[in-house]
Amino acid sequence: MGGGKRVAGCSELIRAVAGVLMCVLAYPAVANGRWQVMAESPSETTSIELSSIARMAHRVSFRVRHALRDGQVDLNTQRPMREILAKRMVDCRGRRVATLSHSVFSDNDALIHYQAVHPAKAEWTAMTADDPLFKLLCGSL
């Protein structure tokens, strides 16, 4: 009795661990694409990977990288943050954007944090029509 619950919990754990491993193993492939700088400040450079842009009807998914400077520190681990990689999706009709996955890396590509969400459960944020990201990704839709 109760074995079914233990098996279900175990398979969820295996899926979670597999997701983190896939993120870590896929990192070098993600980081080697052609990137376009979207914004730059003294503390970070934000770029999108052009080869990651995928159009699905009125939605566009893509990868974004935030290269961090100035010794920003992760509050939970107290480790220096060097890069944040995220997969995001823009809803061109609804003029909104959501983050589907979010990975924070430290020195030597050490993973600090990883989080992912299904698009149906994503938190969407409104965008303006003059947003450079909206113009780039949705201009031709």
C-alpha positions in Angstrom: 0.0 0.0 0.0 1.2 3.5 -0.7 3.7 2.2 -3.4 1.9 4.0 -6.1 2.4 7.3 -4.4 6.1 6.6 -3.9 6.5 5.7 -7.6 4.7 8.8 -8.8 6.9 11.0 -6.5 10.0 9.3 -7.7 9.1 9.8 -11.4 8.5 13.5 -10.7 11.9 13.8 -9.0 13.6 12.0 -12.0 11.9 14.4 -14.4 13.0 17.4 -12.4 16.6 16.2 -12.2 16.5 15.3 -16.0 15.3 18.9 -16.7 18.2 20.4 -14.8 20.7 18.1 -16.4 19.4 18.9 -19.9 19.7 22.6 -19.1 23.3 22.2 -18.0 24.3 19.9 -20.9 22.6 22.1 -23.4 24.2 25.3 -22.1 27.3 25.2 -24.5 25.1 24.7 -27.5 22.8 27.6 -26.5 25.8 29.9 -25.8 27.4 29.4 -29.2 24.7 30.9 -31.4 24.7 34.3 -33.1 23.6 36.9 -30.6 22.1 40.4 -31.2 22.6 43.0 -28.5 19.3 44.5 -27.5 20.4 46.7 -24.6 23.6 47.6 -22.8 24.2 49.3 -19.5 27.2 49.5 -17.1 25.9 46.5 -15.2 24.8 44.2 -18.0 24.5 43.4 -21.7 21.2 41.9 -22.9 21.2 39.9 -26.2 18.9 37.5 -28.0 20.1 34.4 -29.9 18.9 35.0 -33.5 19.0 31.3 -34.4 16.6 30.5 -31.4 13.7 32.6 -32.8 10.8 30.3 -33.5 7.4 31.5 -34.8 4.2 29.7 -34.0 1.1 31.4 -35.3 1.0 34.8 -33.4 3.6 33.8 -30.8 7.4 33.9 -31.1 9.8 32.1 -28.7 13.5 33.0 -28.3 16.5 32.8 -26.0 17.9 35.8 -24.2 21.2 36.2 -22.4 22.0 38.8 -19.7 25.8 39.0 -19.3 26.3 40.6 -15.9 29.1 42.8 -14.7 30.0 44.7 -11.5 30.0 41.7 -9.2 26.3 41.1 -8.8 25.7 38.4 -6.2 22.9 35.9 -5.9 21.1 36.7 -2.6 20.4 33.0 -1.7 23.8 31.5 -2.4 26.0 34.6 -2.0 27.8 33.5 -5.2 28.8 35.9 -8.0 26.3 35.9 -10.9 27.9 36.1 -14.3 25.1 35.2 -16.7 21.3 34.7 -16.9 19.9 32.7 -19.8 16.1 32.6 -20.3 13.7 31.2 -22.9 10.9 33.7 -23.4 7.8 34.0 -25.6 6.1 37.0 -27.1 2.4 37.0 -27.9 2.3 39.4 -30.8 -1.5 39.7 -30.9 -1.8 40.3 -27.2 1.3 42.4 -27.1 2.7 40.6 -24.1 5.8 38.6 -23.0 6.4 35.7 -20.7 9.5 33.9 -19.3 9.3 30.1 -19.8 12.7 29.2 -18.3 15.3 31.0 -16.4 18.9 29.9 -15.5 21.4 31.8 -13.4 25.1 30.9 -13.8 28.1 31.7 -11.7 31.9 31.4 -12.4 33.0 28.6 -14.7 29.3 28.0 -15.9 28.3 26.7 -12.5 24.5 26.6 -12.3 23.0 28.6 -9.4 19.3 28.4 -10.1 17.0 27.0 -12.7 13.2 27.5 -13.1 10.8 26.5 -15.9 7.1 26.9 -16.4 4.6 25.6 -19.0 3.4 28.4 -21.4 -0.2 27.9 -20.2 0.9 28.7 -16.6 3.3 31.5 -17.5 3.0 35.0 -16.1 2.6 37.5 -18.9 3.7 41.1 -18.9 2.3 43.8 -21.2 4.6 45.3 -23.9 4.3 48.6 -25.7 4.2 48.7 -29.5 7.5 50.7 -29.5 9.4 48.1 -27.5 12.5 47.2 -29.5 12.0 43.5 -28.8 8.3 43.7 -29.9 9.3 45.5 -33.1 12.1 42.9 -33.9 10.0 39.8 -33.2 6.5 40.9 -34.2 7.1 43.6 -36.8 6.4 41.2 -39.7 3.4 39.4 -38.1 
